[in-house]
Amino acid sequence: MWLKGISLLSAILTGVFCAGFALFVNAITPMVSTYQVALLASISGFLGSLFAQIVLGRRT
């Protein structure tokens, strides 16, 4: 049960980071292409996952 809680917290932290990242990107780029959106989403997911692992103190 504990592991499920950690996984859920990690997912929530990643989602919050990605939402913040999206707002930041939206503020600095008025229009982006579909490929740029896909690239930014990939970067956001990658950085969000790293952020969650650092906050939770895990290295996987």
N, CA, C and O atoms as a DFTB+ gen file, in Angstrom:
240 C
 N C O
     1  1       0.821      -1.195       0.000
     2  2       0.000       0.000       0.000
     3  2       0.869       1.265       0.000
     4  3       0.537       2.253      -0.654
     5  1       1.982       1.222       0.739
     6  2       2.879       2.370       0.829
     7  2       3.440       2.723      -0.535
     8  3       3.532       3.899      -0.889
     9  1       3.820       1.695      -1.309
    10  2       4.387       1.924      -2.635
    11  2       3.376       2.592      -3.564
    12  3       3.743       3.442      -4.374
    13  1       2.105       2.209      -3.449
    14  2       1.068       2.838      -4.269
    15  2       0.931       4.317      -3.922
    16  3       0.712       5.146      -4.806
    17  1       1.059       4.647      -2.647
    18  2       0.982       6.043      -2.221
    19  2       2.129       6.861      -2.781
    20  3       1.937       7.996      -3.219
    21  1       3.328       6.283      -2.767
    22  2       4.496       6.969      -3.319
    23  2       4.334       7.152      -4.823
    24  3       4.658       8.212      -5.358
    25  1       3.840       6.136      -5.503
    26  2       3.631       6.236      -6.954
    27  2       2.602       7.304      -7.283
    28  3       2.767       8.058      -8.242
    29  1       1.548       7.369      -6.495
    30  2       0.519       8.374      -6.717
    31  2       1.082       9.771      -6.467
    32  3       0.813      10.691      -7.239
    33  1       1.849       9.939      -5.413
    34  2       2.460      11.233      -5.117
    35  2       3.423      11.642      -6.230
    36  3       3.459      12.808      -6.623
    37  1       4.192      10.700      -6.733
    38  2       5.110      10.974      -7.836
    39  2       4.347      11.431      -9.074
    40  3       4.758      12.379      -9.742
    41  1       3.253      10.769      -9.377
    42  2       2.435      11.141     -10.535
    43  2       1.831      12.527     -10.352
    44  3       1.778      13.307     -11.303
    45  1       1.374      12.842      -9.145
    46  2       0.789      14.155      -8.878
    47  2       1.847      15.243      -9.026
    48  3       1.590      16.274      -9.648
    49  1       3.036      15.025      -8.461
    50  2       4.110      16.004      -8.575
    51  2       4.511      16.220     -10.029
    52  3       4.752      17.351     -10.451
    53  1       4.581      15.133     -10.793
    54  2       4.913      15.250     -12.213
    55  2       3.848      16.059     -12.948
    56  3       4.170      16.926     -13.761
    57  1       2.587      15.775     -12.662
    58  2       1.491      16.508     -13.301
    59  2       1.506      17.988     -12.963
    60  3       1.288      18.829     -13.835
    61  1       1.761      18.310     -11.709
    62  2       1.816      19.713     -11.293
    63  2       2.980      20.424     -11.983
    64  3       2.837      21.553     -12.452
    65  1       4.129      19.757     -12.040
    66  2       5.279      20.355     -12.713
    67  2       4.970      20.587     -14.188
    68  3       5.263      21.658     -14.720
    69  1       4.389      19.604     -14.846
    70  2       4.083      19.726     -16.279
    71  2       3.075      20.847     -16.534
    72  3       3.187      21.570     -17.524
    73  1       2.096      20.993     -15.648
    74  2       1.118      22.068     -15.803
    75  2       1.806      23.430     -15.676
    76  3       1.542      24.338     -16.464
    77  1       2.672      23.567     -14.702
    78  2       3.411      24.814     -14.535
    79  2       4.316      25.094     -15.715
    80  3       4.414      26.232     -16.174
    81  1       4.978      24.060     -16.206
    82  2       5.854      24.197     -17.367
    83  2       5.052      24.641     -18.588
    84  3       5.503      25.489     -19.357
    85  1       3.865      24.066     -18.762
    86  2       3.012      24.434     -19.900
    87  2       2.583      25.899     -19.814
    88  3       2.553      26.602     -20.824
    89  1       2.254      26.349     -18.618
    90  2       1.873      27.756     -18.452
    91  2       3.046      28.676     -18.757
    92  3       2.868      29.726     -19.374
    93  1       4.237      28.291     -18.332
    94  2       5.434      29.071     -18.610
    95  2       5.696      29.145     -20.113
    96  3       5.949      30.222     -20.652
    97  1       5.634      28.008     -20.779
    98  2       5.875      27.971     -22.224
    99  2       4.810      28.784     -22.956
   100  3       5.122      29.499     -23.908
   101  1       3.570      28.679     -22.522
   102  2       2.488      29.440     -23.146
   103  2       2.721      30.947     -23.009
   104  3       2.392      31.716     -23.912
   105  1       3.284      31.354     -21.888
   106  2       3.524      32.776     -21.652
   107  2       4.649      33.326     -22.526
   108  3       4.615      34.493     -22.915
   109  1       5.647      32.496     -22.839
   110  2       6.798      33.008     -23.593
   111  2       6.728      32.730     -25.091
   112  3       7.496      33.306     -25.862
   113  1       5.824      31.862     -25.509
   114  2       5.704      31.561     -26.938
   115  2       4.255      31.742     -27.380
   116  3       3.391      30.952     -26.998
   117  1       3.979      32.764     -28.173
   118  2       2.590      33.014     -28.579
   119  2       2.009      31.912     -29.476
   120  3       0.842      31.547     -29.330
   121  1       2.808      31.391     -30.388
   122  2       2.308      30.334     -31.268
   123  2       3.425      29.322     -31.521
   124  3       4.563      29.691     -31.811
   125  1       3.080      28.059     -31.407
   126  2       4.060      27.010     -31.676
   127  2       3.432      25.980     -32.607
   128  3       2.211      25.825     -32.644
   129  1       4.275      25.281     -33.353
   130  2       3.783      24.260     -34.284
   131  2       3.484      22.965     -33.536
   132  3       3.818      22.822     -32.360
   133  1       2.858      22.037     -34.225
   134  2       2.519      20.744     -33.637
   135  2       3.763      19.996     -33.189
   136  3       3.761      19.377     -32.125
   137  1       4.815      20.042     -33.977
   138  2       6.047      19.354     -33.624
   139  2       6.697      19.982     -32.398
   140  3       7.259      19.283     -31.555
   141  1       6.617      21.293     -32.307
   142  2       7.164      21.970     -31.139
   143  2       6.370      21.616     -29.881
   144  3       6.950      21.458     -28.807
   145  1       5.062      21.493     -30.007
   146  2       4.226      21.095     -28.871
   147  2       4.614      19.693     -28.413
   148  3       4.721      19.449     -27.212
   149  1       4.825      18.771     -29.345
   150  2       5.225      17.411     -28.995
   151  2       6.590      17.404     -28.304
   152  3       6.785      16.688     -27.322
   153  1       7.519      18.188     -28.807
   154  2       8.838      18.281     -28.189
   155  2       8.738      18.875     -26.789
   156  3       9.359      18.367     -25.855
   157  1       7.975      19.928     -26.638
   158  2       7.815      20.552     -25.326
   159  2       7.123      19.617     -24.333
   160  3       7.463      19.608     -23.150
   161  1       6.159      18.836     -24.806
   162  2       5.492      17.876     -23.928
   163  2       6.471      16.801     -23.461
   164  3       6.433      16.386     -22.302
   165  1       7.339      16.355     -24.351
   166  2       8.348      15.362     -23.980
   167  2       9.315      15.927     -22.949
   168  3       9.643      15.266     -21.963
   169  1       9.764      17.141     -23.181
   170  2      10.684      17.781     -22.230
   171  2       9.992      17.977     -20.888
   172  3      10.592      17.751     -19.837
   173  1       8.747      18.392     -20.921
   174  2       7.994      18.603     -19.695
   175  2       7.838      17.306     -18.895
   176  3       8.028      17.305     -17.679
   177  1       7.499      16.227     -19.553
   178  2       7.367      14.943     -18.872
   179  2       8.674      14.471     -18.277
   180  3       8.706      13.974     -17.152
   181  1       9.756      14.623     -19.028
   182  2      11.080      14.231     -18.558
   183  2      11.483      15.029     -17.323
   184  3      11.892      14.462     -16.309
   185  1      11.361      16.356     -17.421
   186  2      11.742      17.204     -16.293
   187  2      10.810      17.017     -15.103
   188  3      11.249      17.064     -13.954
   189  1       9.526      16.806     -15.375
   190  2       8.570      16.565     -14.294
   191  2       8.880      15.300     -13.530
   192  3       8.765      15.263     -12.305
   193  1       9.273      14.267     -14.244
   194  2       9.643      13.012     -13.594
   195  2      10.895      13.188     -12.738
   196  3      10.958      12.683     -11.618
   197  1      11.886      13.899     -13.263
   198  2      13.089      14.176     -12.478
   199  2      12.758      14.990     -11.238
   200  3      13.267      14.711     -10.153
   201  1      11.906      15.995     -11.397
   202  2      11.487      16.829     -10.275
   203  2      10.836      15.981      -9.180
   204  3      11.167      16.125      -8.004
   205  1       9.917      15.103      -9.563
   206  2       9.231      14.258      -8.581
   207  2      10.210      13.338      -7.864
   208  3      10.106      13.151      -6.652
   209  1      11.153      12.765      -8.594
   210  2      12.131      11.881      -7.971
   211  2      13.026      12.636      -6.996
   212  3      13.368      12.111      -5.936
   213  1      13.407      13.863      -7.344
   214  2      14.244      14.666      -6.456
   215  2      13.469      15.040      -5.198
   216  3      13.997      14.944      -4.091
   217  1      12.228      15.462      -5.362
   218  2      11.405      15.848      -4.207
   219  2      11.189      14.657      -3.278
   220  3      11.235      14.797      -2.056
   221  1      10.957      13.502      -3.860
   222  2      10.699      12.308      -3.047
   223  2      11.982      11.631      -2.585
   224  3      11.935      10.696      -1.786
   225  1      13.128      12.093      -3.079
   226  2      14.407      11.535      -2.662
   227  2      14.673      10.142      -3.194
   228  3      15.379       9.355      -2.562
   229  1      14.109       9.833      -4.358
   230  2      14.311       8.508      -4.953
   231  2      15.205       8.594      -6.150
   232  3      15.216       9.593      -6.870
   233  1      15.956       7.543      -6.360
   234  2      16.768       7.385      -7.573
   235  2      16.410       6.026      -8.161
   236  3      16.791       4.990      -7.617
   237  1      15.672       6.031      -9.279
   238  2      15.280       4.764      -9.894
   239  2      15.855       4.656     -11.275
   240  3      15.636       3.655     -11.959
